Amino acid sequence: MTYHGILTSLRRTLTGRSAAVPPIGDIGDRPLALVYRGPASLPAGCAEAVAELLAAGPWNLDVRYTGPREALPLTADVLARAQVYAQPGGGTLAHGYRHLRRQREAIRDFVRGGGRYLGFCLGGYLAGATPGFALLPGDTDQYISSRGATVRGDDDTLVDVEWRGRTRSVFFQDGPLFELDDDAEATVLATYPNGTVAALAAPFGKGRVAVVGPHPEATDDWFTDARLPVRHARDLALDLVGEAMKGTTSAT
C-alpha cells in the first residue's frame, strides 16, 4: 500500500499531525485501547487515523500504541490489560502476517476471553485464516479479484458500499472482502456493489470482532494526497467500533 508515501510520513512527523496518544506511564481506570503501530502498518497515517477515531469516540478509551518500538509491546500480558485491540491498514497480507504471526495465539486468546478486535483493510485481512488470526466465521479474499468488482487495480481510489441500506463512497486501497460460512453468526454492516461483504461484526468466544475492507477512518489528507475528492465516512467507522463494543461497560 502506497497511498501515504515517505513524503507524507515525513511531513506528519515534522508538523506533529499524528494523533496525540500519551506515553505509557501508569494505565488508569479508563478502558485501554491498543492500536498496533509497527512494521505491519504504514510508516504514518493508518495507525494514527485509527487512534484518532478511538480517542474521539464516545467510549472514554485510553488509547495507546503497541508494537515492537512502542512503550507497550504487543504481548499477552499487555493485551490482558486492554479492552480493545485495533489492527490498522498496512502493506500486503504476507508481509503483515510475517511480522505478526508470533502474536497470533495471544491475539486469539485476548478476543476469546472477551476482548474486542478491530480490523481496517490489512487488519481485516489478518482477521481471516489463510493466513491470519482466524477470528472470523469464514475467511477473506481480495475484492479487486472478485467477480463483478467495480475496482480492479490496487491504486488509491474510492469504492461505493451499501452501509446499512445507504450507498456511501469510501476511501479504498486493495481491501478485503469477507466470505462467511453458511451457518455464520455475524452482522453484515456493508456490502460492495457486487454483493460481497465489505464490513461485518461477529462474536469470537466471549469477545467480538469488527472488520472493514475500505477505510472509513480516512482523514482528509488521505484523499488530497491521492488527488481524490474528499468523502467523509467517520460515522461509518464509529458504527463499526460501536458494533465491536457491544456488551462492554463502555458501550453506549
PATOR-464875 format. One record per residue (C-alpha): residue number from 0; x, y, z. Coordinates in nm, 4 decimals, always signed. Example, Ala and Ser with C-alpha at 12.3 -4.5 7.8 and 13.67 -1.06 7.14 Angstrom:
BEGIN
0  +1.2300  -0.4500  +0.7800
1  +1.3670  -0.1060  +0.7140
***
This chain:
BEGIN
0  +0.0000  +0.0000  +0.0000
1  +0.1456  +0.3346  -0.1025
2  -0.1204  +0.5979  -0.0534
3  +0.0662  +0.7956  +0.2102
4  +0.4257  +0.7593  +0.0976
5  +0.7514  +0.8682  +0.2506
6  +0.6972  +1.2426  +0.1961
7  +0.3615  +1.2315  +0.3732
8  +0.5213  +1.0386  +0.6583
9  +0.7973  +1.2944  +0.6968
10  +0.5559  +1.5870  +0.6775
11  +0.3387  +1.4467  +0.9542
12  +0.6402  +1.3782  +1.1705
13  +0.7704  +1.7309  +1.1305
14  +0.4382  +1.9076  +1.1761
15  +0.3128  +1.6906  +1.4611
16  -0.0130  +1.5997  +1.2923
17  -0.0276  +1.2414  +1.4228
18  -0.2815  +1.1516  +1.6900
19  -0.1887  +1.2641  +2.0405
20  -0.1512  +0.9360  +2.2296
21  +0.0062  +0.9607  +2.5757
22  +0.3206  +0.7698  +2.6765
23  +0.2910  +0.4524  +2.8786
24  +0.3005  +0.5893  +3.2339
25  +0.0527  +0.4190  +3.4613
26  -0.2561  +0.2843  +3.2909
27  -0.5504  +0.4440  +3.4676
28  -0.9109  +0.3468  +3.5192
29  -1.0347  +0.4119  +3.1658
30  -1.0678  +0.1109  +2.9309
31  -0.7426  +0.0592  +2.7443
32  -0.7461  +0.0519  +2.3635
33  -0.4303  -0.0674  +2.1892
34  -0.3567  +0.0404  +1.8322
35  -0.0838  -0.1504  +1.6533
36  +0.1943  +0.0616  +1.5057
37  +0.4983  -0.1066  +1.3585
38  +0.6379  -0.2866  +1.0528
39  +0.2972  -0.4416  +0.9704
40  +0.1419  -0.0944  +0.9333
41  +0.2323  +0.2090  +0.7234
42  +0.5060  +0.4496  +0.8425
43  +0.2440  +0.7161  +0.9150
44  -0.1245  +0.7584  +0.8648
45  -0.3155  +0.4369  +0.9207
46  -0.2388  +0.3768  +1.2889
47  -0.2771  +0.7456  +1.3676
48  -0.6179  +0.7668  +1.1970
49  -0.7457  +0.4687  +1.3967
50  -0.6080  +0.6146  +1.7204
51  -0.7798  +0.9490  +1.6493
52  -1.1053  +0.7679  +1.5792
53  -1.0991  +0.5713  +1.9047
54  -0.9920  +0.8696  +2.1132
55  -1.2683  +1.0887  +1.9693
56  -1.5450  +0.8323  +2.0107
57  -1.7938  +0.8095  +2.2979
58  -1.6286  +0.5146  +2.4724
59  -1.3922  +0.7058  +2.7050
60  -1.0994  +0.4929  +2.5913
61  -0.7385  +0.5343  +2.6968
62  -0.5749  +0.4933  +2.3551
63  -0.2132  +0.3764  +2.3335
64  +0.0085  +0.2427  +2.0573
65  +0.1519  -0.1072  +2.0762
66  +0.4280  -0.2626  +1.8699
67  +0.7959  -0.3564  +1.8684
68  +0.9165  +0.0047  +1.9023
69  +0.6375  +0.1330  +2.1250
70  +0.6314  +0.1700  +2.5028
71  +0.3703  -0.1063  +2.5160
72  +0.4860  -0.4239  +2.3402
73  +0.2288  -0.6480  +2.1772
74  +0.2331  -0.9317  +2.4295
75  -0.0229  -1.1451  +2.6092
76  +0.0429  -0.9552  +2.9338
77  -0.0253  -0.6173  +2.7728
78  -0.3326  -0.7449  +2.5885
79  -0.4684  -0.8775  +2.9178
80  -0.4915  -0.5163  +3.0403
81  -0.6807  -0.3966  +2.7320
82  -1.0411  -0.3937  +2.6193
83  -0.9761  -0.3192  +2.2515
84  -0.7039  -0.4165  +2.0055
85  -0.7058  -0.2376  +1.6689
86  -0.5118  -0.3536  +1.3641
87  -0.4865  -0.0713  +1.1066
88  -0.4021  -0.0828  +0.7383
89  -0.0560  -0.1668  +0.6126
90  +0.1203  -0.3461  +0.3319
91  +0.0471  -0.6889  +0.1907
92  -0.1084  -0.9711  +0.3891
93  +0.2033  -1.1867  +0.3529
94  +0.4259  -0.9072  +0.4838
95  +0.1925  -0.8177  +0.7696
96  +0.1405  -1.1735  +0.8858
97  +0.5137  -1.2416  +0.8744
98  +0.5607  -0.9689  +1.1361
99  +0.2620  -1.0703  +1.3483
100  +0.2404  -1.4486  +1.3300
101  +0.4164  -1.4865  +1.6657
102  +0.1379  -1.2827  +1.8272
103  -0.1398  -1.4909  +1.6670
104  -0.2275  -1.7023  +1.9695
105  -0.2018  -1.4081  +2.2120
106  -0.4477  -1.2093  +1.9975
107  -0.6835  -1.5063  +1.9660
108  -0.6744  -1.5651  +2.3421
109  -0.7396  -1.1940  +2.4041
110  -1.0533  -1.1899  +2.1893
111  -1.1718  -1.5325  +2.3024
112  -1.1530  -1.4116  +2.6616
113  -1.3727  -1.1066  +2.5971
114  -1.1535  -0.8580  +2.4117
115  -1.2560  -0.6555  +2.1069
116  -1.0680  -0.6777  +1.7766
117  -1.0941  -0.4030  +1.5151
118  -0.9516  -0.4624  +1.1686
119  -0.9196  -0.1971  +0.8972
120  -0.8139  -0.3114  +0.5486
121  -0.4988  -0.5164  +0.6254
122  -0.6387  -0.5623  +0.9754
123  -0.9442  -0.7148  +0.8094
124  -0.7300  -0.9490  +0.6009
125  -0.5413  -1.0519  +0.9166
126  -0.8679  -1.1465  +1.0886
127  -0.9016  -1.4243  +0.8299
128  -0.7357  -1.7630  +0.8322
129  -0.5228  -1.8050  +0.5193
130  -0.3024  -1.6684  +0.6660
131  -0.4212  -1.4742  +0.9673
132  -0.5540  -1.4864  +1.3212
133  -0.8624  -1.6964  +1.2278
134  -1.1070  -1.4744  +1.4170
135  -1.3882  -1.4799  +1.1601
136  -1.6675  -1.7285  +1.0905
137  -1.5215  -1.7613  +0.7429
138  -1.2261  -1.6093  +0.5601
139  -1.1166  -1.3159  +0.3440
140  -1.0294  -1.2555  -0.0205
141  -0.9349  -0.9620  -0.2435
142  -1.2294  -0.7532  -0.3537
143  -1.0451  -0.6402  -0.6676
144  -1.0154  -1.0040  -0.7791
145  -1.3804  -1.0918  -0.7203
146  -1.6351  -1.1342  -0.9977
147  -1.8115  -0.8085  -1.0773
148  -1.5752  -0.5917  -0.8722
149  -1.6033  -0.2211  -0.9500
150  -1.2339  -0.1669  -0.8707
151  -0.9662  -0.3723  -1.0445
152  -0.6352  -0.2094  -0.9531
153  -0.4514  -0.1512  -0.6262
154  -0.4147  +0.2266  -0.6580
155  -0.5793  +0.4614  -0.4083
156  -0.9389  +0.5178  -0.5127
157  -1.2975  +0.5361  -0.3917
158  -1.5395  +0.2473  -0.3679
159  -1.9146  +0.2569  -0.3189
160  -2.0579  +0.0384  -0.0443
161  -2.4097  -0.0198  +0.0787
162  -2.3797  +0.0503  +0.4536
163  -2.6935  -0.0383  +0.6474
164  -2.9046  +0.0312  +0.3400
165  -2.7374  +0.3576  +0.2334
166  -2.4888  +0.3978  -0.0522
167  -2.1648  +0.5620  +0.0618
168  -1.8352  +0.6326  -0.1125
169  -1.5301  +0.5355  +0.0940
170  -1.1507  +0.5520  +0.0564
171  -1.0193  +0.2194  -0.0745
172  -0.6860  +0.0553  -0.1491
173  -0.6934  -0.3172  -0.2261
174  -0.9081  -0.4016  +0.0744
175  -1.0577  -0.7423  +0.1519
176  -1.3998  -0.8879  +0.1105
177  -1.5288  -1.1274  +0.3762
178  -1.6551  -1.4775  +0.2981
179  -1.8928  -1.6124  +0.5616
180  -1.9580  -1.9764  +0.6407
181  -2.3131  -2.0911  +0.5702
182  -2.4006  -2.1070  +0.9404
183  -2.2057  -1.7950  +1.0405
184  -2.3280  -1.5809  +1.3280
185  -2.2452  -1.2328  +1.2017
186  -2.3892  -0.8871  +1.1453
187  -2.3210  -0.7657  +0.7915
188  -2.2777  -0.3893  +0.8070
189  -2.1859  -0.3220  +0.4451
190  -2.1621  -0.4839  +0.1034
191  -1.9738  -0.3946  -0.2134
192  -2.1693  -0.3324  -0.5364
193  -2.1217  -0.6978  -0.6412
194  -2.2900  -0.8171  -0.3213
195  -1.9793  -0.9356  -0.1392
196  -1.9335  -0.8371  +0.2252
197  -1.7350  -0.5175  +0.2887
198  -1.7796  -0.4872  +0.6679
199  -1.9107  -0.7126  +0.9421
200  -1.9110  -0.7806  +1.3135
201  -1.9136  -1.1258  +1.4710
202  -1.8592  -1.2925  +1.8072
203  -1.5444  -1.4880  +1.8827
204  -1.5579  -1.6685  +2.2133
205  -1.6588  -1.4109  +2.4736
206  -1.5301  -1.1247  +2.2576
207  -1.6260  -0.9542  +1.9332
208  -1.4566  -0.8852  +1.6025
209  -1.5430  -0.5961  +1.3689
210  -1.3686  -0.5656  +1.0327
211  -1.3924  -0.3472  +0.7238
212  -1.2310  -0.3672  +0.3786
213  -1.2334  +0.0036  +0.2806
214  -1.1083  +0.2882  +0.5021
215  -1.3977  +0.4773  +0.6663
216  -1.1454  +0.6126  +0.9186
217  -0.9581  +0.8019  +0.6424
218  -0.8760  +1.1644  +0.7183
219  -0.8987  +1.4461  +0.4622
220  -0.5288  +1.4382  +0.3749
221  -0.5549  +1.0779  +0.2526
222  -0.7880  +1.1991  -0.0223
223  -0.5929  +1.5114  -0.1105
224  -0.2614  +1.3211  -0.1170
225  -0.4208  +1.0749  -0.3598
226  -0.5900  +1.3555  -0.5596
227  -0.9335  +1.2185  -0.4796
228  -1.2467  +1.4089  -0.3808
229  -1.2908  +1.4067  -0.0040
230  -1.5636  +1.1719  +0.1148
231  -1.6261  +1.1849  +0.4885
232  -1.7167  +0.8454  +0.6360
233  -1.6108  +0.8709  +1.0006
234  -1.9694  +0.7968  +1.1034
235  -1.9303  +0.4559  +0.9403
236  -1.6052  +0.3937  +1.1261
237  -1.7753  +0.4861  +1.4540
238  -2.0592  +0.2481  +1.3702
239  -1.8041  -0.0303  +1.3152
240  -1.6399  +0.0346  +1.6514
241  -1.9796  +0.0537  +1.8174
242  -2.0596  -0.2953  +1.6898
243  -1.7353  -0.4250  +1.8357
244  -1.8027  -0.2577  +2.1692
245  -2.1465  -0.4087  +2.2195
246  -2.1707  -0.5758  +2.5569
247  -1.8846  -0.3820  +2.7163
248  -1.9167  -0.1414  +3.0082
249  -1.8008  +0.1345  +2.7674
250  -2.0732  +0.0664  +2.5108
251  -2.3296  +0.3381  +2.4516
***
